[in-house]
Amino acid sequence: MRLLTLPTQCELHANSLPQFGAIVAVSREGSPRRESLIVAANITEIDITIPRQPQWTDADVLGMHADKDSRITRGSALAWLGHLNALRWFLSTNLETMLVIEDDVDWDIHLRTYQIPKAAHAIRQLVKDQTNPPGQVQHNVKKNNFWGNVSAWDLLYLGHCGDIFRPSDWQESIPRLMYEDKSLPAINDMHPHTTVFVNFLQLPEYHRMIHQSVFPLCTFAFALTRNGAHRLLTEIAPKERDGGTMAYDVRVVEGCRPSGGLRCWSANPELFHHMSSKSEIEAIDRPDADSGADKGVSKPDEPGDTANIACGVRSKEFFTREQKALKFLRQRVGREGVCLKDEGKVKEPKPMYTGLGDSRMYQ
């Protein structure tokens, strides 16, 4: 298997909004996770929009059920409604792209300054020769978008619970590009399933891959173009399909299959992963179950707080309500990339770029 690799030195940049039109968090009013999400965003200087969700009614929940053989729970229906609300918000704007994150996701302190530029460079290389499918929603787009030709892709899984598949599904025809990422945890420190899978892919230590999606699960963090959002909202995932669908993310991955028609790409290993805290769905469907975590702040769990994230910014060690402490963390952790909670175990990536650069350089 031959893998393309990125050049060692890349002139890239990312700003406070990692070059998406918007980063949108799906978060209900009163969510206990929201405060730590906002603190983490402040430390890493990422702008997050949280569209206000309506007070969903029983009729709204019932409207998400399939006409035949429904399997969806109330918690899943409410989570689904929250995602549809984010899609509607996006399509009400003139933005070209949106990154949707769930409010329990964690990310590495190097996301903005190191990980996003490298992932975007890979996507630009992979989609530059892609053509537009018939029937795509037309929208005027920039030719030199940070994420490549946004008319050539629909969905980008940057956070998932595994795009893990059988060896027989890993065909030579699947487009993929491997690149070095020194901010990753060591392979043996990843989630056990990820360790096995990465070894199957024969990825070297501290390397990540962008590939055409095969079977990505969970919607922890995924980017959408306008065409992708429109199709999810109107065709693929407006509600549970007949025969039953357990959750929104199942319909999304069905849309990424050849029969669904969405052009989807996955980062493997992922850049975002959910914290080890009780899900909102479980909290609604099983209110008496043990929460197993502290209200939206990740629990310490060696070798890292969050699976597949070397230095998660939503760790307890980085949570603060003090402005002076927040300013210090923004400089030392967010900008300088020093993992103060675990110094010595996380490799500090070398700077990839100088200055802010220019959009004309994006190939």
HUDA-V284653 format. One record per helix or strand of 2 or more residues. SS is the DSSP state (~ for helix, > for strand). FROM is the first residue (numbers start at 1). TO is the last residue. If there is no record, write none. Layout:
# HUDA-V284653
ss:from:to
SS:FROM:TO
SS:FROM:TO
This chain:
# HUDA-V284653
ss:from:to
>:4:5
>:22:26
~:34:43
~:58:63
~:74:91
>:97:102
>:105:108
~:111:127
>:155:159
~:167:169
>:176:180
~:187:189
~:192:201
>:207:212
>:221:225
~:226:236
~:248:256
>:264:268
>:272:274
~:280:285
>:297:298
~:316:318
~:323:335
~:340:342
~:359:361
